[in-house]
Amino acid sequence: MQTLCFFKTNMKQLTLPILLLLAASLQVTAQDPHFSQFFASPLTLNPALTGRFDGNYRIAGNYRNQWPTINNAFTTATFSADFAVLQNRVPETDRWAVGLMAFTDEQADGVLKNTFYSISTAYHKALDEDGTHQVALGFQGTYAQKRLNTANLKFEDQLRSDGFTGITNEIFNPQALNINYFDLNAGVMFSGGFGLASNYYVGGSIYHINKPRESFTGAQFALQNRYTLHGGFYLPVGQTATLHTSLLHQSQAGAQETVLGAAIGFNLNNDFDYRPATFYAGSWLRFNDAIIPYIGLEFNKFRFGASYDINVSRLRTVSNSQGGFEISLIYIGKRDGDKGISCPKF
């Protein structure tokens, strides 16, 4: 869930490009972009979620446009694929998986562009003979590229009676406008359940273990660790519905965020065993920031989700109470006849 950079700070008096430049120059302890539908973006939430799904491979995509009333303020997108490996060499109840991800985040109509390329791996170890209860350990390596485009920035000393037509005295070092670094993340997760009907899970992750250094001014600042705790469960409700709930708490550089919510999945074809069609409706709450209504549809290995942040913080004065529109799409491939596994869906 993206607010300015990670909890993207409220800004009421400075224009967005100027604030972004200040954030880059003063380092406002650079923080991470992420999604309101955190449950639909597993590889940005916890490396231990790599391969934790009921199938052979998973392809996922996410897109977010935050604060649409401010011209392309923050647009974020990710594409990932993860899959089981060496299935014939690990125990039947265990799983070893690898994941690949590309992640882009553009701010202020492309003034600041962040691109990340990640590879992750996780091993899921069964704690019982059926593999219902498992503990997972995952790692993720990321190559990050950040580019600051100063061509469209406007500064106070450029302001004239006919607009920003003057020449600024601000001086930029072209060599400092592009930075690259390697990042390391890790996570753990425990999951359990009762057969295939219900499941619960709890996990934690730490990002930027090596505290990579970044700056657009030449001075070097360490990217602070991001700590994440998340959990949830799903269980049947009546004969044709399931309840899915999830919780997320994150902290980074003194900023904190807590998100809690749930959705009901309604079975549309009364078939829980063979390619059920399910409609989801629910809402999440990002405390002190936004209400997030959510709808989703799962059908024939695809799952689509859409959400919208309704801003309820003091920032609604600037955003006209409009937050961020977000969509997700997940495809899980599974060979016919494979044994199903108990996995968290949110």
ZABABA-518211 format. One record per residue (C-alpha): x, y, z; residue in one letter. Coordinates in pm, 1 decimal, always signed. Example, Ala and Ser with C-alpha at 12.3 -4.5 7.8 and 13.67 -1.06 7.14 Angstrom:
# residues 2
((+1230.0; -450.0; +780.0); "A") ((+1367.0; -106.0; +714.0); "S") 
END
This chain:
# residues 346
((+0.0; +0.0; +0.0); "M") ((+161.9; +298.2; -121.0); "Q") ((+139.4; +638.6; +42.5); "T") ((+455.3; +858.7; -36.3); "L") ((+745.5; +619.8; -100.0); "C") ((+632.3; +356.1; +157.2); "F") ((+385.1; +543.6; +366.0); "F") ((+426.4; +830.7; +128.2); "K") ((+408.5; +1137.1; +349.5); "T") ((+126.7; +1392.8; +331.1); "N") ((+215.4; +1695.7; +118.2); "M") ((-13.4; +1991.6; +109.3); "K") ((+193.8; +2295.9; +26.4); "Q") ((+479.1; +2178.8; -197.8); "L") ((+419.5; +2066.3; -552.7); "T") ((+481.8; +1698.2; -608.2); "L") ((+794.8; +1725.3; -826.5); "P") ((+963.0; +1960.8; -577.7); "I") ((+881.4; +1731.6; -287.3); "L") ((+1013.7; +1431.6; -474.0); "L") ((+1336.2; +1613.8; -541.6); "L") ((+1364.4; +1703.1; -175.1); "L") ((+1297.2; +1340.4; -86.2); "A") ((+1576.2; +1233.0; -319.1); "A") ((+1819.0; +1502.2; -205.0); "S") ((+1751.5; +1496.4; +167.4); "L") ((+1695.3; +1119.2; +159.9); "Q") ((+1379.9; +1116.5; +374.2); "V") ((+1500.9; +761.3; +452.2); "T") ((+1386.0; +624.8; +117.1); "A") ((+1102.1; +381.0; +166.8); "Q") ((+935.7; +112.3; -35.6); "D") ((+639.5; +116.0; -273.0); "P") ((+389.1; -164.3; -230.3); "H") ((+28.0; -269.1; -292.5); "F") ((-305.3; -242.9; -112.8); "S") ((-377.0; -595.5; -240.8); "Q") ((-66.8; -722.6; -62.4); "F") ((-222.5; -1070.4; -55.8); "F") ((-219.5; -1073.8; -437.8); "A") ((+147.1; -973.5; -468.0); "S") ((+327.2; -1253.2; -280.0); "P") ((+683.6; -1190.2; -396.3); "L") ((+679.7; -827.7; -277.4); "T") ((+540.9; -933.5; +62.0); "L") ((+759.5; -1222.2; +175.0); "N") ((+1022.5; -1432.3; -8.6); "P") ((+894.8; -1734.4; +186.2); "A") ((+572.5; -1714.9; -19.0); "L") ((+769.4; -1822.5; -326.5); "T") ((+602.2; -2140.9; -446.3); "G") ((+331.7; -2143.2; -178.8); "R") ((+29.2; -2220.3; -393.3); "F") ((-170.9; -2521.6; -501.9); "D") ((-26.8; -2590.6; -846.2); "G") ((+294.3; -2627.6; -1046.6); "N") ((+353.3; -2266.2; -1141.6); "Y") ((+203.1; -1924.2; -1076.9); "R") ((+207.0; -1606.3; -1287.4); "I") ((+98.9; -1281.2; -1124.2); "A") ((+63.4; -918.1; -1227.7); "G") ((-31.3; -605.7; -1032.8); "N") ((-93.9; -244.8; -1129.5); "Y") ((-161.8; +56.9; -908.5); "R") ((-232.7; +422.8; -986.4); "N") ((-233.7; +629.3; -668.7); "Q") ((-383.0; +977.5; -630.1); "W") ((-516.1; +1005.6; -988.2); "P") ((-616.4; +1369.9; -925.9); "T") ((-243.1; +1451.7; -914.4); "I") ((-102.9; +1393.0; -1262.0); "N") ((+43.4; +1039.8; -1255.6); "N") ((+163.9; +1093.0; -899.0); "A") ((+252.7; +727.6; -834.1); "F") ((+211.8; +439.2; -1076.4); "T") ((+336.9; +97.5; -971.0); "T") ((+339.7; -234.1; -1156.3); "A") ((+489.7; -576.5; -1106.3); "T") ((+507.2; -902.8; -1298.4); "F") ((+621.0; -1227.4; -1140.5); "S") ((+641.1; -1600.7; -1201.0); "A") ((+725.9; -1871.7; -949.7); "D") ((+733.1; -2247.2; -986.2); "F") ((+828.7; -2568.4; -812.2); "A") ((+1167.8; -2722.6; -893.3); "V") ((+1320.3; -3069.1; -846.9); "L") ((+978.4; -3213.8; -767.3); "Q") ((+1110.7; -3567.5; -815.5); "N") ((+1401.2; -3516.5; -574.8); "R") ((+1238.4; -3360.6; -270.3); "V") ((+987.7; -3542.7; -47.4); "P") ((+632.2; -3545.2; -181.1); "E") ((+508.7; -3334.0; +110.7); "T") ((+789.4; -3075.6; +74.5); "D") ((+838.8; -2812.5; -192.5); "R") ((+1134.8; -2618.8; -326.9); "W") ((+1049.3; -2324.5; -550.2); "A") ((+1210.0; -2041.5; -745.5); "V") ((+1056.1; -1707.1; -839.4); "G") ((+1135.7; -1423.9; -1079.9); "L") ((+994.9; -1071.3; -1057.2); "M") ((+1016.1; -734.9; -1234.0); "A") ((+887.8; -431.8; -1044.0); "F") ((+858.6; -70.3; -1154.5); "T") ((+749.3; +238.4; -963.6); "D") ((+722.7; +582.4; -1129.4); "E") ((+660.4; +903.0; -937.5); "Q") ((+558.5; +1252.9; -1045.9); "A") ((+482.5; +1158.0; -1406.6); "D") ((+817.4; +984.4; -1451.8); "G") ((+1040.8; +1231.4; -1266.3); "V") ((+1163.1; +948.5; -1045.5); "L") ((+1164.3; +595.3; -1187.2); "K") ((+1254.4; +289.6; -982.5); "N") ((+1302.8; -51.4; -1144.4); "T") ((+1373.8; -374.3; -958.7); "F") ((+1463.4; -721.2; -1087.0); "Y") ((+1442.7; -1002.0; -832.5); "S") ((+1506.1; -1372.5; -802.2); "I") ((+1382.1; -1561.9; -498.7); "S") ((+1385.6; -1914.4; -364.1); "T") ((+1205.9; -2085.6; -78.0); "A") ((+1193.9; -2430.1; +74.3); "Y") ((+869.5; -2549.3; +233.1); "H") ((+925.4; -2825.9; +488.2); "K") ((+634.4; -3045.7; +596.0); "A") ((+588.1; -3092.2; +969.6); "L") ((+348.0; -3385.8; +944.6); "D") ((+301.2; -3684.9; +718.0); "E") ((+25.3; -3518.7; +512.8); "D") ((+212.5; -3191.4; +460.6); "G") ((-77.5; -2992.6; +606.9); "T") ((+149.2; -2803.4; +845.9); "H") ((+461.0; -2652.5; +692.3); "Q") ((+736.3; -2408.7; +773.6); "V") ((+907.2; -2215.7; +493.2); "A") ((+1228.9; -2018.5; +464.3); "L") ((+1288.2; -1790.9; +166.9); "G") ((+1553.1; -1554.5; +29.9); "F") ((+1539.2; -1290.4; -241.4); "Q") ((+1810.4; -1101.2; -424.4); "G") ((+1721.7; -778.0; -605.3); "T") ((+1905.0; -558.4; -853.8); "Y") ((+1771.9; -203.1; -824.0); "A") ((+1793.2; +82.7; -1073.7); "Q") ((+1679.9; +436.9; -989.8); "K") ((+1673.0; +730.1; -1229.7); "R") ((+1594.2; +1095.8; -1160.4); "L") ((+1475.4; +1291.5; -1466.5); "N") ((+1522.1; +1663.2; -1400.4); "T") ((+1395.0; +1784.7; -1739.5); "A") ((+1039.1; +1845.7; -1619.4); "N") ((+1115.5; +1975.3; -1270.2); "L") ((+1007.6; +2329.8; -1185.6); "K") ((+1168.9; +2545.1; -916.4); "F") ((+1073.1; +2863.4; -737.7); "E") ((+1348.0; +3070.3; -903.4); "D") ((+1197.4; +2985.2; -1245.6); "Q") ((+864.4; +3150.2; -1167.9); "L") ((+785.2; +3458.0; -1378.1); "R") ((+465.1; +3648.1; -1450.5); "S") ((+399.4; +3421.1; -1748.9); "D") ((+473.4; +3095.2; -1565.3); "G") ((+782.6; +2884.9; -1494.2); "F") ((+981.0; +3032.3; -1783.0); "T") ((+1300.1; +3134.5; -1604.3); "G") ((+1626.5; +2945.6; -1571.2); "I") ((+1694.8; +2771.4; -1242.9); "T") ((+2017.3; +2803.6; -1047.6); "N") ((+1988.0; +2446.1; -931.1); "E") ((+2283.5; +2237.7; -1048.4); "I") ((+2271.4; +1861.9; -1089.9); "F") ((+2551.7; +1614.2; -1126.5); "N") ((+2454.1; +1398.0; -1429.1); "P") ((+2652.8; +1106.0; -1288.6); "Q") ((+2440.0; +1107.6; -972.0); "A") ((+2104.9; +1092.8; -1151.1); "L") ((+2127.6; +716.1; -1204.0); "N") ((+2203.7; +478.2; -919.9); "I") ((+2222.3; +99.5; -902.9); "N") ((+2266.1; -143.1; -617.3); "Y") ((+2209.0; -501.8; -500.1); "F") ((+1955.4; -574.0; -226.8); "D") ((+1893.0; -881.3; -9.6); "L") ((+1564.4; -988.0; +155.0); "N") ((+1454.3; -1289.9; +359.6); "A") ((+1140.0; -1429.1; +520.3); "G") ((+983.9; -1716.3; +710.8); "V") ((+628.5; -1850.8; +722.1); "M") ((+429.9; -2114.3; +907.1); "F") ((+104.3; -2248.9; +768.1); "S") ((-140.1; -2514.1; +875.9); "G") ((-498.8; -2618.8; +841.7); "G") ((-760.4; -2886.9; +852.0); "F") ((-753.8; -3074.4; +521.4); "G") ((-821.5; -2862.3; +213.3); "L") ((-1123.9; -2686.2; +361.0); "A") ((-950.1; -2434.2; +585.2); "S") ((-606.0; -2288.4; +631.3); "N") ((-420.9; -2041.4; +849.1); "Y") ((-76.6; -1885.9; +818.6); "Y") ((+159.8; -1637.4; +980.6); "V") ((+482.1; -1500.8; +839.1); "G") ((+749.0; -1238.0; +873.5); "G") ((+1008.7; -1085.0; +644.9); "S") ((+1295.4; -838.5; +650.7); "I") ((+1392.4; -633.9; +346.5); "Y") ((+1719.5; -449.0; +274.6); "H") ((+1923.0; -677.9; +500.6); "I") ((+2246.6; -538.5; +359.7); "N") ((+2121.8; -177.0; +389.6); "K") ((+2229.1; -67.0; +40.1); "P") ((+2336.6; +294.4; +5.3); "R") ((+2167.0; +536.6; -231.6); "E") ((+2155.9; +910.2; -300.6); "S") ((+2114.0; +1151.8; -592.3); "F") ((+2346.8; +1410.5; -435.7); "T") ((+2668.2; +1212.0; -397.6); "G") ((+2629.7; +1169.0; -22.5); "A") ((+2555.7; +808.7; +67.7); "Q") ((+2260.7; +708.4; +285.7); "F") ((+2167.1; +356.9; +394.3); "A") ((+1827.9; +222.6; +288.6); "L") ((+1663.3; +123.0; +615.8); "Q") ((+1531.4; -225.8; +691.5); "N") ((+1163.5; -292.9; +632.0); "R") ((+1007.2; -540.0; +874.8); "Y") ((+683.2; -715.0; +782.0); "T") ((+445.8; -934.3; +982.0); "L") ((+143.4; -1084.9; +808.8); "H") ((-111.0; -1356.6; +866.7); "G") ((-460.5; -1474.6; +793.8); "G") ((-695.7; -1765.8; +751.8); "F") ((-982.1; -1894.3; +541.9); "Y") ((-1263.5; -2128.3; +636.3); "L") ((-1604.1; -2238.1; +504.7); "P") ((-1909.3; -2027.6; +587.7); "V") ((-2226.9; -2223.4; +524.6); "G") ((-2252.7; -2451.0; +222.9); "Q") ((-2146.2; -2220.4; -61.2); "T") ((-1915.7; -1952.8; +81.9); "A") ((-1572.6; -1908.5; +242.3); "T") ((-1438.2; -1636.3; +466.9); "L") ((-1090.9; -1500.6; +388.7); "H") ((-919.3; -1258.7; +623.9); "T") ((-568.2; -1114.7; +639.4); "S") ((-356.8; -879.6; +847.6); "L") ((-42.0; -687.5; +757.5); "L") ((+186.0; -477.6; +975.6); "H") ((+496.9; -309.5; +840.2); "Q") ((+757.0; -73.3; +979.3); "S") ((+1045.6; +108.0; +817.3); "Q") ((+1260.1; +395.6; +940.5); "A") ((+1013.9; +485.7; +1215.4); "G") ((+706.8; +476.0; +988.5); "A") ((+445.1; +209.1; +1053.0); "Q") ((+143.1; +70.6; +874.1); "E") ((-130.7; -173.1; +976.9); "T") ((-389.2; -320.1; +740.2); "V") ((-674.0; -552.8; +838.4); "L") ((-966.5; -683.7; +638.8); "G") ((-1167.7; -972.7; +503.5); "A") ((-1365.2; -1091.9; +202.8); "A") ((-1637.0; -1349.3; +150.4); "I") ((-1597.3; -1587.9; -141.4); "G") ((-1928.1; -1699.9; -293.1); "F") ((-1921.2; -2020.9; -493.4); "N") ((-2108.7; -1961.9; -819.2); "L") ((-2137.7; -2315.5; -953.0); "N") ((-2161.8; -2525.3; -634.2); "N") ((-1846.4; -2711.8; -729.9); "D") ((-1571.1; -2690.9; -466.3); "F") ((-1359.6; -2967.9; -611.5); "D") ((-1335.5; -2912.3; -986.8); "Y") ((-1255.9; -2562.9; -1110.3); "R") ((-1502.1; -2371.5; -892.6); "P") ((-1607.3; -2022.8; -995.7); "A") ((-1592.7; -1788.1; -697.5); "T") ((-1690.3; -1424.1; -655.5); "F") ((-1522.0; -1226.9; -375.9); "Y") ((-1643.2; -913.1; -201.9); "A") ((-1492.0; -747.2; +101.4); "G") ((-1290.7; -458.0; +236.4); "S") ((-963.5; -381.1; +410.4); "W") ((-874.8; -92.1; +640.0); "L") ((-538.0; +81.5; +640.5); "R") ((-551.8; +241.4; +981.9); "F") ((-546.8; +622.2; +989.1); "N") ((-531.4; +635.9; +609.5); "D") ((-785.1; +459.2; +387.6); "A") ((-1076.6; +219.0; +348.3); "I") ((-1015.0; -30.9; +67.6); "I") ((-1320.8; -199.3; -90.3); "P") ((-1231.8; -511.5; -288.5); "Y") ((-1401.0; -737.6; -540.8); "I") ((-1256.9; -1042.6; -712.5); "G") ((-1341.6; -1330.9; -942.6); "L") ((-1175.1; -1671.5; -955.5); "E") ((-1246.8; -1897.7; -1249.9); "F") ((-1061.4; -2176.3; -1432.1); "N") ((-713.6; -2113.8; -1281.4); "K") ((-743.1; -1733.6; -1306.7); "F") ((-804.2; -1493.2; -1022.9); "R") ((-879.7; -1126.2; -1084.7); "F") ((-902.9; -858.8; -815.4); "G") ((-986.6; -487.7; -812.7); "A") ((-969.5; -243.1; -523.0); "S") ((-987.4; +128.5; -461.2); "Y") ((-841.0; +328.3; -172.9); "D") ((-1093.2; +571.5; -24.0); "I") ((-876.3; +820.0; +157.8); "N") ((-998.3; +912.9; +507.6); "V") ((-687.0; +1086.6; +642.4); "S") ((-612.7; +1458.3; +637.7); "R") ((-461.2; +1407.5; +293.2); "L") ((-813.0; +1386.7; +147.4); "R") ((-808.7; +1769.3; +121.3); "T") ((-539.7; +1742.1; -144.5); "V") ((-650.3; +1414.3; -302.2); "S") ((-1021.9; +1506.9; -314.3); "N") ((-1074.9; +1190.5; -107.4); "S") ((-948.5; +985.2; -402.8); "Q") ((-681.4; +730.1; -326.5); "G") ((-547.3; +456.0; -550.6); "G") ((-703.9; +223.2; -808.2); "F") ((-545.7; -119.9; -816.7); "E") ((-592.6; -442.2; -1009.5); "I") ((-434.6; -785.9; -981.6); "S") ((-437.0; -1097.4; -1196.0); "L") ((-303.9; -1438.4; -1095.4); "I") ((-288.1; -1757.8; -1301.2); "Y") ((-199.9; -2088.6; -1136.3); "I") ((-112.5; -2378.9; -1361.8); "G") ((-172.2; -2729.0; -1233.6); "K") ((-143.3; -3064.7; -1404.0); "R") ((-457.0; -3277.8; -1400.3); "D") ((-434.8; -3552.2; -1142.5); "G") ((-182.2; -3378.6; -916.4); "D") ((-247.8; -3406.0; -546.0); "K") ((-384.9; -3082.9; -400.3); "G") ((-199.8; -2911.9; -114.8); "I") ((-331.4; -2695.8; +165.0); "S") ((-224.9; -2338.5; +89.1); "C") ((-316.2; -1990.5; +208.3); "P") ((-512.1; -1792.4; -51.6); "K") ((-477.8; -1452.2; +115.0); "F") 
END
